[in-house]
Amino acid sequence: MTTPTASSPTRVTLLGSTGSIGTQGLDVIAAHAERFEVAALAGGSNIALLAEQAARFTPPLVAAATGDEGGLRAAVAAAAAAAGVRGYHPEVLVGPDAATEVAGRPADVVLNGITGAIGLRPTLAALRAGATLALANKESLIIGGPLVRDVAAPDQIVPVDSEHSAIAQCLRGGRAEEVRRLVVTASGGPFRGRTRAELAEVTPQEALAHPNFAMGRVITTNSATLVNKGLEVIEAHLLFDIPFDRIATVVHPQQQIHSMVEFHDGSTIAQMGPPRMLVPIALGLSWPERLPDVDEPSDWTQTWSWDFAPIDDEAFPAVRLAREVGTAGGTFPAVYNAANEIAVDAFHDGALSFVGIVDTVAAVVDRHDSSQFDAHSLAGVLGADAWAREVAAQIVAG
């Protein structure tokens, strides 16, 4: 892995710079400008915001997933002129492979804030280039588990998901052999306490009303179905090499405790703070060092009441299914994720009920033969992903 010298700033590449993780990552960088230098930005379809970010941080490389190079170049030039920035003419890349190209360029840290399976190629590119990977794109690790672990060097991946960042922080309080189990917390989503029958009538608008976080459509829906928590259980297994029977989940609606580690002497260490992403993102950029004044801590002068409850597996079977999928290994996690992405789109298009999302995922998983795909090759993982999407679409179509 590349390491900045004491006198040089950490060079950071941001993938998904116009999304929630990317914009907050740039906020952290701006607040600690002496520590970081933006090496590259890769955004999605919001070219105007990407151009504004480029004009503000002046990276030598700017990329977009859509549009054309001339349009991006013109947008950056206009934003630079509006900001009074002279002589700024970055290299620009445009297209579906732009983020992968950017991820493989020289940098000390690559923050992968892309959503979905499309983040796998950039994840592999960053790891192969030797950068520290600050990973918010959980899907790339989950679907490419054996492949990603084959490529990654020890400690090269730093988790940015708040739950896994919390676990990583708690693990600093004891040796690996002293860990009894990991405890991953869940908000329970907007439908906590509802029965399966009541969930059948949920609308897309209701599913996007997360109680604590403002996120994109897929992640917010996944939080409502608890598919997101299922993915995080698989991610925890892959990141920390803890068996699934030693990874517990608990509903904690206030989301002040982001996750916990239980040790074999009976003690539990919890990482807590406001339900925001600034601290996990900052740690992803500076691990293992903590940056000062990243976020406001919890206000301990106030009266708090925190609740904990088990997940209702009957109403929310996604976590139980994820455990089965993760235990099966191979390309089963890739199929779980891909089928879910198709099912979420179908739900928002009015072609599938809310409970039908996980039902569809389960049906696709049930049909999968992992022996037909090599989980240690990119072609095998992407083949399983494509197969799952096709089968899920067939199930949705009836």
C-alpha positions as CSV (number, residue, x, y, z in Angstrom):
1,M,0.0,0.0,0.0
2,T,1.1,3.5,-0.7
3,T,1.9,5.7,2.3
4,P,2.2,9.5,2.3
5,T,5.3,10.9,3.9
6,A,5.1,13.1,7.0
7,S,5.4,16.2,5.0
8,S,3.1,15.4,2.1
9,P,-0.7,15.4,2.2
10,T,-2.7,12.1,1.7
11,R,-3.8,11.9,-1.9
12,V,-7.5,10.8,-2.0
13,T,-9.5,9.6,-4.9
14,L,-13.3,9.7,-4.5
15,L,-15.6,7.4,-6.4
16,G,-19.2,8.4,-6.3
17,S,-18.2,11.9,-5.4
18,T,-21.6,13.4,-6.0
19,G,-23.4,10.9,-3.8
20,S,-24.0,11.0,0.0
21,I,-20.7,9.4,0.9
22,G,-18.7,11.4,-1.6
23,T,-20.1,14.8,-0.7
24,Q,-19.5,14.1,3.0
25,G,-16.0,12.8,2.2
26,L,-15.2,16.1,0.5
27,D,-16.6,18.0,3.6
28,V,-14.1,16.1,5.7
29,I,-11.3,16.9,3.3
30,A,-12.2,20.5,3.2
31,A,-12.2,20.7,7.0
32,H,-8.7,19.2,7.1
33,A,-7.2,20.7,3.9
34,E,-3.7,20.5,5.3
35,R,-4.0,16.7,5.6
36,F,-5.5,15.8,2.2
37,E,-5.2,16.4,-1.5
38,V,-7.9,15.3,-3.9
39,A,-6.2,13.2,-6.6
40,A,-9.4,12.4,-8.6
41,L,-13.1,12.7,-8.6
42,A,-15.5,10.2,-10.3
43,G,-19.2,11.1,-10.2
44,G,-22.4,9.8,-11.7
45,S,-25.0,11.7,-13.7
46,N,-25.0,15.0,-11.7
47,I,-22.5,16.7,-14.0
48,A,-23.2,20.2,-12.6
49,L,-22.3,19.1,-9.0
50,L,-19.3,17.2,-10.2
51,A,-18.0,20.3,-12.1
52,E,-18.5,22.4,-8.9
53,Q,-16.6,19.9,-6.9
54,A,-13.8,19.9,-9.5
55,A,-13.6,23.7,-9.5
56,R,-13.4,23.7,-5.7
57,F,-10.8,21.0,-5.2
58,T,-9.0,21.2,-8.6
59,P,-8.0,17.5,-8.9
60,P,-5.9,16.6,-12.0
61,L,-8.5,14.0,-13.0
62,V,-12.3,14.2,-13.2
63,A,-14.5,11.4,-14.5
64,A,-18.3,10.8,-15.0
65,A,-20.2,7.7,-15.7
66,T,-22.5,9.3,-18.2
67,G,-22.4,12.1,-20.9
68,D,-19.4,12.9,-23.1
69,E,-15.9,14.3,-22.6
70,G,-16.6,17.6,-24.3
71,G,-19.7,18.2,-22.1
72,L,-17.8,17.4,-18.9
73,R,-14.8,19.5,-20.0
74,A,-17.1,22.5,-20.7
75,A,-19.0,22.1,-17.4
76,V,-15.7,22.1,-15.5
77,A,-14.5,25.1,-17.3
78,A,-17.7,27.0,-16.6
79,A,-17.6,26.1,-12.9
80,A,-14.0,27.1,-12.6
81,A,-14.7,30.4,-14.3
82,A,-17.7,31.0,-11.9
83,A,-15.4,30.2,-9.0
84,G,-12.6,32.5,-10.2
85,V,-10.3,29.6,-10.7
86,R,-7.8,30.3,-13.6
87,G,-5.7,27.8,-15.6
88,Y,-7.5,24.7,-14.4
89,H,-7.7,22.1,-17.2
90,P,-8.0,18.6,-15.7
91,E,-7.9,15.3,-17.6
92,V,-11.5,14.1,-18.1
93,L,-12.9,10.6,-18.6
94,V,-16.4,9.6,-19.3
95,G,-18.2,6.3,-19.6
96,P,-19.2,3.2,-17.6
97,D,-15.5,2.2,-17.1
98,A,-14.4,5.6,-16.1
99,A,-14.5,4.9,-12.3
100,T,-12.5,1.8,-12.8
101,E,-9.8,3.7,-14.7
102,V,-9.8,6.4,-12.0
103,A,-9.5,3.8,-9.2
104,G,-6.4,2.4,-10.7
105,R,-4.6,5.7,-10.9
106,P,-2.0,6.6,-8.2
107,A,-3.5,7.6,-4.9
108,D,-2.9,6.9,-1.2
109,V,-6.6,6.3,-0.4
110,V,-9.5,5.4,-2.7
111,L,-12.9,6.1,-1.1
112,N,-15.4,3.9,-2.9
113,G,-18.8,5.5,-2.4
114,I,-20.5,3.9,-5.4
115,T,-23.8,2.1,-4.8
116,G,-24.4,-1.4,-6.1
117,A,-22.6,-4.2,-7.8
118,I,-21.0,-1.8,-10.3
119,G,-18.5,-0.9,-7.6
120,L,-16.7,-4.3,-7.9
121,R,-14.4,-3.4,-10.8
122,P,-13.3,-0.1,-9.2
123,T,-12.7,-1.9,-5.9
124,L,-10.4,-4.5,-7.6
125,A,-8.6,-1.7,-9.5
126,A,-7.9,0.3,-6.3
127,L,-6.6,-2.8,-4.5
128,R,-4.4,-3.9,-7.4
129,A,-3.0,-0.3,-7.6
130,G,-1.9,-0.6,-4.0
131,A,-4.1,2.1,-2.5
132,T,-5.8,1.9,0.9
133,L,-9.4,1.2,0.1
134,A,-11.9,3.1,2.2
135,L,-14.9,0.9,1.4
136,A,-18.5,2.2,1.6
137,N,-19.5,0.1,-1.4
138,K,-20.3,-3.0,0.6
139,E,-21.7,-4.7,-2.5
140,S,-18.3,-5.1,-4.1
141,L,-16.9,-7.0,-1.1
142,I,-20.1,-9.1,-0.7
143,I,-20.5,-10.2,-4.3
144,G,-16.8,-10.6,-4.9
145,G,-15.9,-11.9,-1.5
146,P,-13.3,-14.7,-2.4
147,L,-12.0,-12.6,-5.4
148,V,-11.6,-9.4,-3.4
149,R,-9.9,-11.2,-0.5
150,D,-7.5,-12.9,-3.0
151,V,-6.5,-9.4,-4.3
152,A,-6.4,-7.4,-1.0
153,A,-3.3,-7.2,1.1
154,P,-3.7,-7.4,4.9
155,D,-5.3,-4.3,6.4
156,Q,-5.7,-2.7,2.9
157,I,-9.5,-2.4,3.3
158,V,-10.8,0.1,5.8
159,P,-14.6,-0.2,6.3
160,V,-16.7,2.9,6.0
161,D,-20.1,1.5,6.7
162,S,-20.9,2.8,10.2
163,E,-21.5,-0.6,11.6
164,H,-18.2,-2.1,10.4
165,S,-16.3,1.0,11.3
166,A,-17.7,0.7,14.8
167,I,-16.6,-3.0,15.0
168,A,-13.1,-2.1,13.7
169,Q,-12.9,0.6,16.4
170,C,-14.1,-1.8,19.1
171,L,-11.7,-4.5,18.1
172,R,-8.8,-2.2,19.0
173,G,-9.9,-2.9,22.6
174,G,-8.9,-6.6,22.6
175,R,-7.0,-9.4,20.7
176,A,-8.7,-11.3,18.0
177,E,-8.6,-14.5,20.0
178,E,-10.5,-12.8,22.8
179,V,-13.6,-12.0,20.6
180,R,-16.7,-14.0,21.4
181,R,-19.0,-12.4,18.9
182,L,-19.8,-9.3,16.9
183,V,-23.1,-7.5,17.5
184,V,-24.3,-5.6,14.5
185,T,-27.1,-3.0,15.2
186,A,-30.0,-2.2,13.0
187,S,-32.5,0.7,13.2
188,G,-35.3,-1.6,12.2
189,G,-36.3,0.8,9.4
190,P,-39.5,2.7,9.1
191,F,-41.7,-0.5,9.5
192,R,-40.3,-1.8,12.8
193,G,-43.0,-3.7,14.7
194,R,-45.3,-4.3,11.7
195,T,-46.4,-7.9,10.8
196,R,-45.8,-9.5,7.4
197,A,-49.4,-9.0,6.5
198,E,-49.2,-5.3,7.3
199,L,-46.0,-4.9,5.2
200,A,-47.8,-6.2,2.1
201,E,-49.5,-2.8,1.7
202,V,-46.3,-0.7,2.0
203,T,-45.9,1.9,-0.8
204,P,-42.6,3.0,-2.3
205,Q,-43.0,6.4,-0.8
206,E,-43.3,4.9,2.7
207,A,-40.3,2.7,2.1
208,L,-38.1,5.7,1.3
209,A,-38.9,7.4,4.7
210,H,-35.9,6.2,6.7
211,P,-36.2,7.4,10.3
212,N,-32.5,8.6,10.7
213,F,-30.6,8.8,7.4
214,A,-31.1,10.4,3.9
215,M,-29.8,7.9,1.4
216,G,-30.3,6.8,-2.2
217,R,-33.3,4.7,-3.3
218,V,-31.7,1.3,-3.2
219,I,-30.0,1.6,0.2
220,T,-33.1,3.2,1.8
221,T,-35.3,0.5,0.5
222,N,-32.8,-2.1,1.6
223,S,-32.9,-0.6,5.1
224,A,-36.7,-0.9,5.1
225,T,-36.6,-4.6,4.1
226,L,-33.5,-5.2,6.3
227,V,-31.7,-6.6,3.2
228,N,-29.1,-3.9,4.0
229,K,-28.6,-5.6,7.4
230,G,-28.3,-9.0,5.7
231,L,-25.6,-7.6,3.4
232,E,-23.8,-6.1,6.4
233,V,-23.8,-9.5,8.2
234,I,-22.1,-11.0,5.2
235,E,-19.7,-8.0,5.0
236,A,-18.8,-8.4,8.7
237,H,-17.9,-12.1,8.1
238,L,-15.7,-11.2,5.2
239,L,-14.0,-8.2,6.8
240,F,-13.3,-9.7,10.2
241,D,-13.1,-13.4,9.4
242,I,-15.7,-14.2,12.1
243,P,-18.0,-17.2,11.5
244,F,-21.7,-16.4,10.9
245,D,-22.8,-18.1,14.2
246,R,-20.7,-15.5,16.0
247,I,-22.3,-12.5,14.3
248,A,-25.4,-11.3,16.1
249,T,-27.9,-8.6,15.1
250,V,-30.1,-6.4,17.3
251,V,-32.6,-3.7,16.5
252,H,-31.6,-0.4,18.1
253,P,-33.9,2.3,16.7
254,Q,-32.0,5.3,18.1
255,Q,-28.8,4.3,16.2
256,Q,-26.6,5.8,18.8
257,I,-24.7,2.6,19.2
258,H,-23.4,1.7,15.8
259,S,-22.2,-1.8,16.7
260,M,-20.5,-3.8,19.5
261,V,-17.9,-6.5,20.1
262,E,-18.5,-9.0,22.9
263,F,-15.3,-10.5,24.4
264,H,-14.9,-13.9,26.0
265,D,-14.6,-12.5,29.5
266,G,-18.2,-11.3,29.3
267,S,-17.5,-7.7,28.6
268,T,-18.8,-5.8,25.6
269,I,-17.3,-2.7,23.9
270,A,-19.7,-0.5,22.0
271,Q,-18.9,2.4,19.7
272,M,-21.5,5.2,19.9
273,G,-22.2,8.6,18.5
274,P,-24.9,10.5,16.6
275,P,-26.4,8.6,13.6
276,R,-24.3,10.3,11.0
277,M,-21.5,9.1,8.6
278,L,-18.8,11.8,9.1
279,V,-16.7,9.8,11.7
280,P,-16.7,6.5,9.7
281,I,-15.8,8.5,6.5
282,A,-13.0,10.4,8.3
283,L,-11.6,7.2,9.7
284,G,-11.7,5.6,6.3
285,L,-9.5,8.5,5.1
286,S,-7.1,8.6,8.0
287,W,-7.1,5.1,9.6
288,P,-5.9,4.3,12.2
289,E,-5.6,7.9,13.2
290,R,-8.6,10.0,14.4
291,L,-9.0,13.5,12.9
292,P,-10.0,16.3,15.3
293,D,-13.4,17.9,15.4
294,V,-15.0,15.7,12.7
295,D,-18.5,15.6,14.3
296,E,-20.3,16.7,17.4
297,P,-20.4,14.0,20.1
298,S,-23.5,12.8,21.9
299,D,-24.8,15.3,24.4
300,W,-24.5,13.5,27.8
301,T,-26.3,16.4,29.6
302,Q,-29.5,15.1,28.1
303,T,-31.7,12.2,29.3
304,W,-31.4,9.2,27.0
305,S,-33.5,6.2,26.5
306,W,-32.1,3.5,24.2
307,D,-34.0,0.4,23.1
308,F,-32.9,-3.0,21.9
309,A,-34.9,-5.8,20.5
310,P,-34.4,-8.9,18.3
311,I,-35.2,-8.9,14.6
312,D,-38.6,-10.3,13.7
313,D,-37.5,-13.0,11.2
314,E,-41.0,-13.7,10.1
315,A,-41.8,-10.2,9.0
316,F,-38.2,-9.4,7.9
317,P,-36.6,-12.7,6.6
318,A,-33.8,-10.9,4.8
319,V,-31.2,-11.3,7.5
320,R,-31.9,-15.0,8.1
321,L,-31.6,-15.5,4.3
322,A,-28.4,-13.6,4.2
323,R,-26.9,-15.9,6.8
324,E,-27.8,-18.9,4.8
325,V,-26.4,-17.3,1.6
326,G,-23.2,-16.3,3.4
327,T,-22.7,-19.7,4.9
328,A,-23.2,-21.3,1.4
329,G,-20.5,-19.0,0.1
330,G,-19.3,-19.1,-3.5
331,T,-21.4,-16.9,-5.7
332,F,-24.5,-17.1,-3.5
333,P,-23.9,-13.6,-2.0
334,A,-23.6,-12.2,-5.5
335,V,-26.9,-13.7,-6.5
336,Y,-28.6,-12.4,-3.3
337,N,-27.4,-8.9,-4.1
338,A,-28.2,-8.9,-7.8
339,A,-31.7,-10.4,-7.4
340,N,-32.4,-7.7,-4.7
341,E,-31.4,-4.9,-7.0
342,I,-33.8,-6.1,-9.7
343,A,-36.6,-6.6,-7.1
344,V,-36.1,-3.2,-5.6
345,D,-36.5,-1.6,-9.0
346,A,-39.6,-3.7,-9.7
347,F,-41.1,-2.6,-6.4
348,H,-40.6,1.1,-7.2
349,D,-42.0,0.5,-10.7
350,G,-45.2,-0.9,-9.2
351,A,-44.5,-4.5,-10.5
352,L,-43.8,-6.1,-7.1
353,S,-45.1,-5.8,-3.5
354,F,-42.9,-4.8,-0.6
355,V,-42.8,-8.3,0.8
356,G,-42.3,-9.6,-2.8
357,I,-38.7,-8.1,-2.7
358,V,-37.2,-10.6,-0.4
359,D,-39.5,-13.4,-1.6
360,T,-38.1,-12.8,-5.1
361,V,-34.5,-12.9,-3.8
362,A,-35.2,-16.1,-1.9
363,A,-36.7,-17.7,-5.1
364,V,-33.6,-16.8,-7.1
365,V,-31.2,-18.0,-4.4
366,D,-33.2,-21.3,-4.3
367,R,-32.6,-21.8,-8.0
368,H,-28.8,-21.0,-8.0
369,D,-26.1,-23.6,-8.6
370,S,-22.9,-22.0,-7.4
371,S,-20.8,-24.8,-8.9
372,Q,-21.5,-23.3,-12.3
373,F,-19.6,-20.1,-11.5
374,D,-16.0,-19.4,-10.3
375,A,-16.2,-17.1,-7.3
376,H,-12.5,-16.4,-7.5
377,S,-12.7,-14.9,-11.0
378,L,-14.3,-11.6,-12.2
379,A,-16.0,-13.4,-15.1
380,G,-17.5,-16.0,-12.7
381,V,-18.8,-13.3,-10.2
382,L,-20.2,-11.2,-13.0
383,G,-21.7,-14.3,-14.7
384,A,-23.6,-15.2,-11.5
385,D,-24.7,-11.6,-11.1
386,A,-26.1,-11.5,-14.7
387,W,-27.8,-14.9,-14.2
388,A,-29.5,-13.7,-11.0
389,R,-30.7,-10.5,-12.6
390,E,-32.2,-12.4,-15.5
391,V,-33.9,-15.0,-13.3
392,A,-35.2,-12.2,-11.0
393,A,-36.7,-10.3,-13.9
394,Q,-38.4,-13.5,-15.1
395,I,-39.9,-14.1,-11.7
396,V,-41.2,-10.5,-11.5
397,A,-42.7,-10.7,-15.0
398,G,-44.5,-13.9,-13.9
